[in-house]
Amino acid sequence: MTKITPQPGIMDIALYVGGKSHVDGVSNVVKLSSNENPFGPSPAAQEAVRRSVLDLHRYPSTDHIALREAIADVYTLHADQIICGVGSDEIITFLCQAYAGPGDEVIHTEHGFALYKICALAAGATPVEVPEHERVTDVDAILAACTSKTKLVFIANPNNPTGTMIGLAEVERLAENLPPQALLVLDGAYAEFVEGYDGGAKLVHARDNVVMTRTFSKIYGLGGLRIGWGYAPKPIIDVLNRIRGPFNLSGSALAAAEAAVRDTAYVEKCRIENTRLRAWLAEALAEHGVPSDTSMANFVLARFVDEAEAEACNAYLQSQGLIVRQVGSYNLPHALRITVGDEASCRRVAHAVGQFKAGAR
C-alpha cells in the first residue's frame, strides 16, 4: 500500500474554478465573468510583445530591474522595495510560504478572494474566516479574530467579489492594532479603478507590517501574460526574493508590463470609461429590481431575492450568450458578479436581466 501522501492541508483545498468562457450551443457569447478589461491592453504593450518575439531564445532578466524602475517612476515608489511575480497570485503565495506554516493562522474575510484560503492551506497554516458587515470589510471583526497565532491578514481593497472598500483611516487602524507578529496584506488588484487611491503605498512607507500587492491583469488588460507585483518594506522583499524563482517572468511579459505601466494616458482612459459604464450598469440593474452595493472596481455584484432566483437568472443569461460569475463559493449564493464590459455588452446584459425579471413576475 502506498505511503505517498501530500502535506497536511493540501487535500482540503477545493480546486479553483475560473470564469466560464463559452456556452455549449450558443454563439456570439459575451464573457463578463472574469473582470477583464474589455478594451484589451494598450497599443504600446501590444507592440512591446511583438518586438519581444525576436528575443525568445534569450533568458529574461532575473532582477526585473527595468519593470521595477518603471513601476517606481509611475507610482512614485522605491524600486528596491518592489518584487514582481506571476500575477499578484504568486506574491500572495510567496507571503504564505515565507510567513505562515503549521500552527499559524491566516485571516481572510468571508467574501474575500479565494486564493487567500488556498495559499494558507498549501503552506500548512490554518485559514480563519472573519465576517464582513453588509459585504464590507469589518476591521473590528478582524481585530477580534487575531490571536498569538495570527501571521497574515489579507484584505482586498476594493474587495472581490463585492466591489466595496474601506477608507484609509480604517486600514490604518487595522495595521496599527494588529499583533506584533502579523503582517497586513493589502490586495490592490482593483486599486487603479479608484481615482487618486494609492492602494496602500503610503502605509507601506510608514509602517513595517504592511505589504501591498498589485496586478497587470485588470485595468492593464494583461491577464493572459500573468504579471503582478508587490510593494513592502525592504526586509520583507529580501525574504520573498529568496523563494522567488530566478526566471519567474518571461521576457514578453516583462516588456509588455513595462510598456503598459508607462502608458498612463491609456490607463486613465480605461478608468474613465469603467467609471461611466459601471454607474450606468448599476443604475440599469436597479431599475429592474436588482440592487448592488456601490462598487469601486470593474464589476457589479448584482443581488437577487434568493439563491434560486440568482441561479435562474444565470441560466437565462447563458441562454442569451451572456456569461457572468456565480459567487456561491464566496458565501454569496443569491448574487451574480457582472464584469463591466464595453457599452454594447453592458446594455446587452442589463436588457437581458430586465427580460428575466419581467418573465419571472
Residue pairs with C-beta under 8 A, 6 or more apart in sequence:
7 124
8 102
8 124
9 120
9 121
9 122
9 123
9 124
9 125
10 121
10 122
12 121
13 117
13 118
13 121
13 122
14 329
16 114
16 115
16 118
17 329
18 34
19 31
19 33
19 34
19 323
19 325
20 31
20 33
20 323
21 29
21 31
21 33
21 34
21 323
22 29
22 323
23 29
23 318
23 319
23 321
23 323
26 318
26 319
26 320
26 321
27 321
28 321
29 321
29 322
29 323
30 321
30 322
30 323
30 341
30 345
30 348
30 349
31 323
31 339
32 322
32 323
32 324
32 325
32 338
32 339
32 341
32 345
32 349
33 323
33 324
33 325
33 337
33 339
34 223
34 325
34 339
35 160
35 190
35 218
35 297
35 298
35 299
35 337
35 339
36 217
36 218
36 221
36 223
36 339
37 218
37 219
37 220
37 221
37 270
37 298
38 339
38 340
38 341
38 342
38 345
39 221
39 269
39 270
39 273
39 342
40 46
40 221
41 220
41 221
41 222
41 256
41 260
42 220
42 221
42 259
42 260
42 263
42 266
42 267
43 263
43 266
44 259
44 260
44 262
44 263
44 266
45 220
45 221
45 222
45 256
45 257
45 259
45 260
45 263
46 256
47 259
48 255
48 256
48 258
48 259
48 260
49 225
49 252
49 255
49 256
51 255
52 251
52 252
52 255
52 256
53 252
55 251
56 251
56 252
58 251
59 247
59 251
60 247
60 249
60 250
60 251
60 253
60 254
61 67
61 251
61 254
62 246
62 247
64 84
64 249
64 254
65 79
66 254
66 258
67 84
67 229
67 249
67 254
67 257
67 258
67 261
68 79
68 80
68 82
68 84
68 229
69 79
70 257
70 258
70 261
70 262
71 77
71 79
71 82
71 229
71 261
72 78
72 79
72 82
73 262
74 261
74 262
74 264
75 198
75 201
76 201
77 201
77 231
80 234
80 237
81 204
81 231
81 232
81 233
81 234
81 237
82 229
82 230
82 231
82 237
83 91
83 94
83 229
83 230
83 232
83 237
83 240
83 241
83 244
84 227
84 228
84 229
84 248
84 249
84 254
84 257
85 91
85 94
85 227
85 228
85 229
85 230
85 244
85 248
85 249
86 226
86 227
86 228
86 248
86 249
87 215
87 217
87 226
87 227
87 228
88 187
88 189
88 213
88 214
88 215
88 217
88 228
88 229
88 230
89 115
89 228
90 228
90 244
90 248
91 213
91 228
91 229
91 230
91 240
92 115
92 116
92 119
92 154
92 185
92 187
92 213
93 119
93 122
94 230
94 240
94 243
94 244
95 119
95 152
95 183
95 185
95 211
95 230
95 240
96 106
96 119
96 120
96 122
96 123
96 125
96 152
97 119
97 122
97 123
97 243
98 239
98 240
98 242
98 243
99 151
99 152
99 183
99 239
100 106
100 120
100 123
100 124
100 125
100 151
100 152
101 123
101 124
101 125
102 124
102 125
103 125
103 126
103 149
104 123
104 125
104 126
104 149
104 150
104 151
105 125
105 126
105 127
105 128
105 147
105 149
105 150
105 151
106 116
106 117
106 119
106 120
106 123
106 125
106 126
106 127
106 128
106 150
106 151
106 152
106 153
106 154
107 127
107 128
107 130
107 142
107 145
107 146
107 150
107 152
107 153
107 154
108 116
108 117
108 120
108 127
108 128
108 129
108 130
108 153
108 154
108 155
109 129
109 130
109 131
109 132
109 137
109 138
109 142
109 154
109 155
109 159
110 129
110 130
110 131
110 132
110 331
111 132
111 135
111 159
111 161
111 162
111 330
111 331
111 332
112 154
112 155
112 156
112 159
112 160
112 330
113 154
113 156
113 159
113 160
113 187
113 189
114 329
114 330
116 127
116 154
117 127
117 129
120 126
120 127
120 152
121 127
125 151
125 152
126 149
128 145
128 150
130 138
130 141
130 142
130 145
131 138
131 141
132 138
132 141
132 162
133 141
134 293
135 159
135 162
135 164
135 293
135 301
135 332
136 159
136 162
136 164
136 165
136 166
136 293
137 155
137 157
137 159
137 164
137 165
137 166
137 170
139 166
139 170
139 173
139 174
142 153
142 155
142 174
143 174
143 177
143 178
146 153
146 178
146 179
146 182
147 179
148 179
148 181
150 178
150 179
150 181
150 182
151 181
151 182
151 183
152 182
152 183
152 185
153 174
153 178
153 182
153 183
153 184
153 185
154 185
154 187
155 166
155 171
155 174
155 184
155 185
155 186
155 187
156 186
156 187
156 188
156 189
156 190
157 165
157 166
157 171
157 186
157 187
157 188
157 191
157 199
157 200
158 164
158 165
158 190
158 191
158 193
158 194
158 295
158 296
158 297
159 165
159 297
160 189
160 190
160 297
160 299
161 299
161 301
161 325
161 327
161 330
161 332
161 335
161 337
162 293
162 295
162 301
162 332
163 190
163 292
163 293
163 294
163 295
163 296
163 297
163 299
163 300
163 301
164 293
164 294
164 295
164 296
165 194
165 296
168 203
171 184
171 186
171 200
171 203
172 203
174 184
175 184
175 203
175 207
175 209
175 210
178 184
178 209
180 209
182 209
183 209
183 210
183 211
183 236
184 209
184 210
184 211
185 210
185 211
185 212
185 213
186 199
186 200
186 203
186 210
186 211
186 212
186 213
187 213
188 199
188 200
188 212
188 213
188 214
189 213
189 214
189 215
189 217
189 218
190 218
190 219
190 296
190 297
190 298
191 197
191 198
191 199
191 200
191 214
192 218
192 219
192 220
192 267
192 271
193 218
193 219
193 271
193 274
193 275
193 296
193 297
193 298
194 296
195 271
195 275
199 212
199 214
200 210
200 212
201 212
201 231
203 210
203 212
204 210
204 211
204 212
204 231
204 232
204 233
207 233
208 233
208 235
210 232
210 233
211 230
211 231
211 232
211 236
212 230
212 231
212 232
213 228
213 229
213 230
213 231
214 228
214 229
214 230
214 231
215 227
215 228
215 229
216 222
216 223
216 225
216 227
216 228
216 229
216 256
216 257
216 260
216 261
217 223
217 226
217 227
217 228
218 298
219 267
219 270
219 271
219 274
219 298
220 257
220 260
220 261
220 267
221 260
221 270
222 253
222 256
222 257
222 260
225 250
225 252
225 253
225 256
225 257
226 253
227 249
227 253
227 254
227 256
227 257
230 237
230 240
232 240
260 266
260 267
274 298
274 340
277 340
277 341
277 342
277 343
277 346
278 295
278 298
278 299
278 300
278 340
280 346
281 300
281 338
281 340
281 346
281 349
281 350
282 292
282 294
282 295
282 300
284 346
284 347
284 350
284 354
285 291
285 292
285 300
285 302
285 338
285 350
285 353
286 292
287 354
288 350
288 353
288 354
288 357
289 357
290 302
290 303
290 304
290 353
290 357
291 302
291 303
292 300
292 301
292 302
292 303
293 301
295 301
298 339
298 340
299 337
299 338
299 339
299 340
300 337
300 338
300 340
301 327
301 332
301 335
301 336
301 337
301 338
302 324
302 335
302 336
302 337
302 338
302 353
303 334
303 335
304 310
304 313
304 334
304 335
304 336
305 334
306 334
307 328
307 333
307 334
309 334
309 360
310 326
310 333
310 334
310 335
310 336
311 326
312 356
312 360
313 336
313 353
313 356
313 357
314 324
314 326
314 336
316 352
316 355
316 356
316 359
317 323
317 324
317 336
317 349
317 352
317 353
317 356
320 348
320 352
322 348
322 349
322 352
324 336
324 337
324 338
324 339
324 349
325 336
325 337
325 338
325 339
326 333
326 336
327 333
327 335
327 336
327 337
338 349
340 346
341 349
